[in-house]
Amino acid sequence: MTQPISLIAKSLVRERARTGLSLAEVARRAGIAKSTLSQLESGNGNPSLETLWSLCVALDIPFARLLESPQNQTQVIRRGEGTKVVAEKGNYEAILLAACPPGARRDIYLLQTQPGADRVSAPHIPGSVEHIIITQGRARVGLTEAPEVLNAGDYICYPGDREHVFQALEPDTLALLVAEQN
């Protein structure tokens, strides 16, 4: 499994410089301690999925931009490989399968989930849309006010810029998530 902290550190420094925001301002907007952001930019720490999403919202970037690395034309990611981030709450892991190339607005993730606490996601950047296909197991997915129960093979699309939920209903539930940013 690729360790994402070095990629995240470089991306945070690059994106903060792009915005012209201070360390303190990005930390304030993300709702995290300035020291936490400083550690992450130094390549230290083990940030949760929630912390990374908060930083993306603060920097107004798609999540995958934190995990971008140079890619070859052809890319194969075997199951169990890829850059993984783990949620602080709930049994939820997201493995980046493909990041948007410059100018594109699409990211693809493999979600590996277990029953337990709901994975409630705060709204992402405006115009975000999420597409999910359950490939194994069952899950309750969608906007927090109206989630749907999905079985293997089912698809759902919903606005990612509104609070949404993913809750595995069976052990080892797998899903494919395609996130779009408009």
C-alpha positions in Angstrom: 0.0 0.0 0.0 1.4 3.3 -1.0 2.0 5.7 1.9 0.3 9.0 1.0 1.8 11.3 3.6 4.7 12.4 1.4 2.3 13.1 -1.5 -0.1 14.9 0.8 2.7 17.0 2.3 3.9 18.2 -1.1 0.3 18.8 -2.3 -0.6 20.8 0.8 2.4 23.1 0.4 1.8 23.5 -3.3 -2.0 24.2 -2.9 -1.6 26.6 0.0 1.0 28.5 -2.0 -1.3 28.6 -5.0 -4.1 30.2 -2.9 -1.7 32.6 -1.2 -3.2 31.7 2.2 -1.2 31.5 5.4 -0.8 28.3 7.4 -3.0 29.8 10.1 -5.7 30.8 7.7 -5.9 27.4 6.0 -5.9 25.7 9.4 -8.7 28.0 10.6 -10.9 27.4 7.5 -10.3 23.6 7.9 -11.1 23.7 11.6 -7.8 22.1 12.6 -4.8 23.2 14.7 -2.1 25.2 13.0 0.4 22.8 14.4 -1.5 19.9 12.8 -1.3 21.5 9.4 2.4 22.4 9.9 3.1 18.7 10.8 1.2 17.5 7.7 3.1 19.9 5.4 6.3 18.5 6.9 5.3 15.0 6.0 4.6 13.9 9.6 1.4 12.6 11.1 -1.4 10.2 9.9 -4.3 12.5 8.9 -7.8 11.1 8.9 -10.1 11.2 5.9 -12.1 13.9 7.7 -9.1 16.1 8.2 -8.1 15.8 4.6 -11.6 16.6 3.3 -11.7 19.7 5.6 -8.4 20.8 4.1 -9.7 20.3 0.6 -12.8 22.4 1.3 -10.5 25.1 2.9 -8.3 25.1 -0.2 -11.2 24.7 -2.7 -9.7 21.6 -4.4 -10.9 18.1 -5.2 -9.8 15.5 -2.7 -7.6 13.5 -5.2 -5.4 16.5 -5.8 -3.8 15.8 -2.4 -2.8 12.3 -3.6 -1.6 13.1 -7.1 1.7 11.7 -8.3 3.2 11.5 -11.8 1.5 8.7 -13.8 2.4 6.6 -16.8 0.0 6.4 -19.7 -1.1 2.9 -18.7 -1.8 2.3 -15.0 -2.8 -0.9 -13.4 -3.7 -1.0 -9.7 -4.1 -4.5 -8.2 -6.5 -5.1 -5.4 -4.8 -4.2 -2.1 -2.5 -1.6 -3.8 -3.1 2.1 -4.2 -3.1 5.1 -2.0 -5.4 4.5 1.0 -6.8 6.9 3.5 -8.9 5.7 6.5 -11.8 7.5 8.1 -11.4 8.6 11.7 -15.0 7.4 12.5 -16.5 4.3 11.1 -15.0 1.4 9.3 -14.4 3.1 6.0 -11.3 3.2 3.7 -11.0 5.0 0.4 -8.4 3.9 -2.1 -7.6 6.3 -4.9 -7.7 4.5 -8.2 -7.5 7.4 -10.6 -7.0 11.1 -10.0 -8.2 13.8 -12.4 -5.5 14.8 -14.9 -5.1 18.6 -15.1 -8.2 20.2 -16.5 -10.4 17.2 -15.9 -12.8 16.8 -13.0 -13.2 13.1 -12.2 -11.8 10.9 -9.5 -12.3 7.2 -9.0 -12.1 5.3 -5.6 -12.6 1.8 -4.4 -14.4 1.9 -1.1 -13.8 -1.0 1.3 -16.2 -0.8 4.2 -17.5 -2.8 7.2 -20.7 -2.5 9.2 -20.5 0.0 12.1 -20.9 3.7 12.4 -22.2 5.6 9.5 -19.7 7.5 7.3 -21.3 10.9 7.2 -19.5 13.3 4.8 -19.7 17.0 5.1 -20.5 18.8 1.9 -17.6 18.9 -0.6 -16.8 21.8 -2.9 -19.8 23.4 -4.7 -20.9 21.5 -7.8 -19.5 18.1 -6.6 -21.5 15.0 -7.7 -20.8 11.5 -6.5 -21.7 8.3 -8.4 -21.5 5.0 -6.4 -21.8 1.4 -7.6 -22.0 -1.4 -5.0 -19.9 -4.2 -6.2 -20.2 -6.5 -3.2 -22.5 -6.5 -0.2 -25.1 -4.0 0.7 -25.0 -0.4 1.9 -27.2 2.6 2.8 -26.0 5.5 0.6 -27.0 9.0 -0.4 -28.0 12.3 1.0 -28.4 12.1 4.8 -32.0 13.1 4.6 -32.9 10.4 2.0 -30.4 7.5 1.8 -31.2 4.5 -0.3 -30.4 0.8 0.5 -28.3 -0.6 -2.4 -27.4 -4.1 -3.2 -24.5 -5.4 -5.4 -24.8 -4.0 -8.9 -27.0 -1.0 -7.8 -26.0 2.5 -8.7 -26.7 5.9 -7.1 -25.8 9.5 -8.0 -26.3 12.4 -5.7 -25.0 15.9 -5.0 -21.7 15.7 -3.2 -22.0 19.3 -2.1 -24.7 18.3 0.4 -24.2 16.2 3.5 -24.2 12.5 2.6 -23.8 9.1 4.1 -22.4 5.7 3.4 -23.1 2.8 5.8 -22.1 -0.8 5.1 -24.9 -3.2 5.9 -22.9 -6.4 5.3 -19.3 -7.3 6.1 -16.7 -6.6 3.4 -19.0 -4.3 1.4 -17.1 -2.9 -1.7 -18.2 0.0 -3.8 -16.8 2.0 -6.7 -17.1 5.8 -6.1 -16.7 8.3 -9.0 -16.5 11.9 -7.7 -17.0 14.8 -10.1 -16.2 18.4 -9.5 -17.8 21.0 -11.7 
